[in-house]
Structure formats: structure tokens, C-alpha cells
Amino acid sequence: MRGALFARLSALVSSLSVSSIVTGQVFDPNKGSSPEWDPAKVGTNKTTNSTFSNPVMTLNVGDPFMTKYTANGEDWYLFTYSTNTNITLKRSKYLTDNWDDAESRVVFNPDPESGEPWSTSLWAPEIHNISGSWYIIFTATSDGDNPLPLLDAMCPINCPAINHRMFVLAGDNSDPWTANFTLKPMLDTYDQFAIDGTYFHFEDQLYHIYSCWEHKYSSWPANLCITRMSDPWTVNSTLLERRIISVPNEPWEQVPYGRPIRLATNEGPQQLTNPTTGQNFVIYSAARVNTPFYCLGMLELVGNDPMEYQSWRKHTHGCVFHQNTVAGVYGTGHASFVTSPDDSEHYIVYHAQTTSNPTPDLYRTARIQKFTWHDDGTPKFPLAENGPFDTPAGQRALTES
């Protein structure tokens, strides 16, 4: 069987011209068309400062990541997202104000013609404070997701993202807004496909969790892998020690529903810790990003070693956060988590689409909603809605001070 497969691949390779371009999917977040938005209905209602509505940012972005920091006695929210071309940071003192208007700075702007492995298709940046220093982890590729045909032919299914790898930028001071960021050596993923990497902390040990293939040329499905790290840019697990902790084997993780392998996806992992019970979860995106079925799944760490797949338990009863067709909110995914200005409330930050039938160049907005916790310690996510909602606790007081 394997010999027959390679024979077919060899025949395909011989029929391809190296100068042609393989196009697996047209995907450029800078091209998606957007509806007209009334600025007064984006984010916080500035007349009352007591409510806000989704979206909180209408710029076409995906993979929103938000965190908080304090500098010179002032508290800030720090926001980044996929631009496809650079790493951009935004900041605001207010969680739900219109992020289109927030101040911003570009901290990494590679030359897309350079051919460097970090120079095109920059996706899913995250900025983390680790031991008092700031690090930005992101994925990128050298070829704009158009690999050479002979390389693409090695995959049993078209694999435009085969050259995507993980990278880390390190800041040079404790204030992420004024820090200069420098590129560290490529984060080791064994010269295999890697996207949407994040940091996972457990008992003073740092880990890297990312979306991976089982083998170099697998193409699909996209799984979740974990490796151990000695610092924020150095993996110290071998390929044999790398563990796949989740595969998209549930029908709701597959597109179309219940079809395995192609488009079956686990990606966008994010650590979420219950501050009361100490339970650790990985909230990840499932199904396919450019469909309305994109949603959030959940793993819980139930063992004492994150490097063992037996330590993880998947919530198998369906998406824990998903589209709301009645409200016109689709493709809800790639979340991060942050607290209200007074730290008393918990919020999910996510992207969503505005149509049930998106084009290849999909349009996504950033959105925010409050969530709580079930009695068993698991997160209790709301239904994806447009609002209006009450502004986060402590935010209105900031506008009156």
C-alpha cells in the first residue's frame, strides 16, 4: 500500500513544473471585505460608559491575544493579533473601548521579499511576561504559503502551510510598550509544520503547545503537540519526547461534520487557569478557521505530567463556545483570556465572522464577553452575542477619575 502511494506521488512530482505556483487556499486577512459599522456601536457606549457592544474592533483581524501590564503606576491592556505582514501591538486603559482607535506600534516588520523563514504569513502572535521579561511568540513562513510544487507533492493532501515554523521575539526591558524586540533563534519544532504556538506553565516548568502534524508531510489532521522548554525560546525535548495531546477525532472538530483527516483541526491552544481551584485547561480552536463551524474545544490537565497524553482529558460533548446563528455570529475561535480592570471578572477575547458563507479572504472582528465558572471548576462560557453588555467591573470608575 505504501509503495503504491509513493509511486503515485512520484508520478505527480514528475508531472509538475517547479516554476508553477501551488495554491491550496487564498487566505489574506488584509483583503477580507467588511460591512459598514456605526462607530457609536463598536465597543463601549461613550455616552454612558456603562455598556459595550461587539465587535470591539472592526479592523479585519484574527487570532486576538490580550494581556495586562503595569508601567509607571499605570495599568494597561495590551493587544496583538494576526496582520499577516508584521507584529503590531495596541494598548488601552479600557478593556472594551473601540480598539480601532487605540494607540499602536509595530515591533517587528520583516521584508517579505527576503526569503527568511519569518518573513511572510505572520500569524497568531502572543505577548507574554515570563519572569519579568516580555516575549512575543508567533508563526511565519518564507513562501507566503506557496511552497515549491515538488515539496507540496510530498504531502498526500495539498499542504500550503508546510513551511510554517515558530519564532520568538525578546524584549529588552520590563515595559513592553517601550521595549525593543529582537528575534531569537527559531523555536525547534523538528523542521516540521508548526503554527499557533503558546506557552503553558505548570509547577515552575515551561512548555510549548502548538498545532502540529504527526509527520513532516502529513498535511492533515492538525493536532496539538507539547514539548518541554528550558527558556522561552529553547525547546529541550527531542522529537521522540514530543507528545501529541489532542487529535481532532470528534465529529465537531471536523469539516464537514464527522469527516476525518482533511480539514480536521486542533489549533490556537491557550492556557486557562481557574484562580480558585487551580485547575489548568487548554482552550483550543476546532474545525476549520474559514468556516462558520470554527469553535472552541477544551482539554483539562488531570494528571501530574503535561508531557504525558494520559494526563489530559478532552471535553468530548461538543464545542464549549460556538457560533450563534440567531445573532449572526459565526466562526467563533482562537481565544485568549483576561480580567476586568479590578480583576474581579473574567473575559474571553475571540474573533468571529459576520457571515455563514465566508469567502476565502474571510473577514473577522475582535470580540469580548464575560464568562464565569461552573461548580466543578470548568469555565462557563456564554453564548456568542453582540450585546449590549455591562462594561467590565472597574472600567467606568476609570473614566470618572
C-alpha angles and dihedrals in degrees: 000000000000091000091053091050093052090046090056091047091050090052090050092049092051091052095053128089115224090219094061122093124240112218114190098164134350103234124160117148089202092064105051114116119235135206120244112273127202103230089213089064097048114096121324120019098238093198094066104008085212102101139034136195136208134286101050091185126030098188107113102259139144136196098035117200123187135180138160133243140172125223129171090353094305126115119222141180112226119205135187135167144166114297095162091225110049146358111266128184126200128188138193138164089225122069099208105030117119102288091199086076098044120115113261143188133193110229100177125028113168125192106255090207094055097088090224115148091243097046106094141034095022106190142178103004117189127187118211136182106222117178092338097310129099124236131181116206119194144152128239144153139212099232109050088247092298104114122186110279093241090057094044089050090063089071120080088223127034107281112188093164095054093117097050112124137171125259138182132211117201123210121221100219143027095262109077092197095060099029123112112227123215128191116251124205115291112283107249115251094154094261090294135123111289130169140158096026120182139175122254120196123203129161095339092310123116123218137183117226117185145151110274147165122238092236135017094262101029094115092186150070105038109219136180117257131188131203133175121249133207092198136354094282103030125080113200099185120099122228088258089055095048111107132207104219099178137024124186095250097137116093093236089058090059135075118242091031110270098006110126131216109009111075091356100139145188111172143129096057118190131181117236120182125194102230093208103046100023092231113157123218136178111215109198140174120254137190117022125326097222095051131078089243095071106125145151126274129186139225123187124205103231099160134061099249120059089195092069118077089213087068091066129076121193123216097235101180095089140280115338090209124020150150122310106209093185092058093041095243114139140171096024108187156114098063136186129188136231140161132243120266091268092043092236097111135050125225136193118216113200144151127243141177129238099219137056091219107045124188121238089262092057125196118226133177132201117249138181133203137168120249134185137195134266121232089256090059098254120128117267105213121194128232110275105261142167097225147169094230133175112270115255117279111273096016099100090051089058091058091051097048 
